[in-house]
Amino acid sequence: MSLEPLKALFADLRAAVLQGRGVTEPALRRAAASRAAVIGGYHLSGRDQLPEALAAYVETVARHAYRVTDEQVAALLAAGYSEDAVFEVTVSTALGAGLARLERGLAALEGANDAAQTPGA
């Protein structure tokens, strides 16, 4: 089974979320996704800096999204981020975390596939 069609779909999703139009700059979305990917054990390309005000929020979304509180969102709004900006950062962070997990899963599948094709395995 070829994973190439799946990889192509995720590449399109990544481009749309991280480079598409939005209220936030693509650099901010890339930084959120990159930080989340690093938390998940995978490195996305990019060296964009994540503003300090977003760091704890991105960490929470990447590790335990269900723990995000109304107070965290209110703090971001009070810091000057719009609801649309918070949404875009949330989606970018979730994408980065998801890509990290996807890459680890694909590596496991490819490793299992390689082992199954190795004589004597």
JOCORRA-V625665 format. One record per residue. N is the residue number from 0. RES is the residue in one letter. PHI is phi in radians with two decimals (* if undefined). Layout:
N,RES,PHI ; N,RES,PHI
This chain:
0,M,* ; 1,S,-1.48 ; 2,L,-1.66 ; 3,E,-1.04 ; 4,P,-1.06 ; 5,L,-1.15 ; 6,K,-1.08 ; 7,A,-1.14 ; 8,L,-1.10 ; 9,F,-1.21 ; 10,A,-1.12 ; 11,D,-1.14 ; 12,L,-1.09 ; 13,R,-1.04 ; 14,A,-1.10 ; 15,A,-1.12 ; 16,V,-1.27 ; 17,L,-1.57 ; 18,Q,-2.10 ; 19,G,-1.26 ; 20,R,-1.17 ; 21,G,-3.05 ; 22,V,-1.43 ; 23,T,-1.72 ; 24,E,-1.23 ; 25,P,-0.93 ; 26,A,-1.06 ; 27,L,-1.18 ; 28,R,-1.14 ; 29,R,-1.11 ; 30,A,-1.11 ; 31,A,-1.13 ; 32,A,-1.13 ; 33,S,-1.12 ; 34,R,-1.09 ; 35,A,-1.12 ; 36,A,-1.13 ; 37,V,-1.08 ; 38,I,-1.01 ; 39,G,-1.47 ; 40,G,1.57 ; 41,Y,-2.36 ; 42,H,-1.98 ; 43,L,-1.50 ; 44,S,-1.21 ; 45,G,2.25 ; 46,R,-2.20 ; 47,D,-1.24 ; 48,Q,-1.57 ; 49,L,-1.61 ; 50,P,-1.02 ; 51,E,-0.93 ; 52,A,-1.09 ; 53,L,-1.73 ; 54,A,-1.00 ; 55,A,-1.15 ; 56,Y,-1.12 ; 57,V,-1.06 ; 58,E,-1.03 ; 59,T,-1.12 ; 60,V,-1.09 ; 61,A,-1.18 ; 62,R,-1.59 ; 63,H,-2.57 ; 64,A,-0.97 ; 65,Y,-1.20 ; 66,R,-1.63 ; 67,V,-1.10 ; 68,T,-1.92 ; 69,D,-1.05 ; 70,E,-1.14 ; 71,Q,-1.12 ; 72,V,-1.15 ; 73,A,-1.06 ; 74,A,-1.12 ; 75,L,-1.17 ; 76,L,-1.11 ; 77,A,-1.17 ; 78,A,-1.36 ; 79,G,1.87 ; 80,Y,-1.45 ; 81,S,-1.39 ; 82,E,-1.05 ; 83,D,-1.12 ; 84,A,-1.14 ; 85,V,-1.09 ; 86,F,-1.07 ; 87,E,-1.11 ; 88,V,-1.15 ; 89,T,-1.09 ; 90,V,-1.12 ; 91,S,-1.11 ; 92,T,-1.13 ; 93,A,-1.08 ; 94,L,-1.10 ; 95,G,-1.05 ; 96,A,-1.14 ; 97,G,-1.15 ; 98,L,-1.12 ; 99,A,-1.08 ; 100,R,-1.18 ; 101,L,-1.08 ; 102,E,-1.06 ; 103,R,-1.14 ; 104,G,-1.15 ; 105,L,-1.12 ; 106,A,-1.09 ; 107,A,-1.14 ; 108,L,-1.11 ; 109,E,-1.15 ; 110,G,-1.15 ; 111,A,-1.16 ; 112,N,-1.13 ; 113,D,-1.10 ; 114,A,-1.12 ; 115,A,-1.20 ; 116,Q,-1.60 ; 117,T,-1.47 ; 118,P,-1.04 ; 119,G,1.43 ; 120,A,-1.43
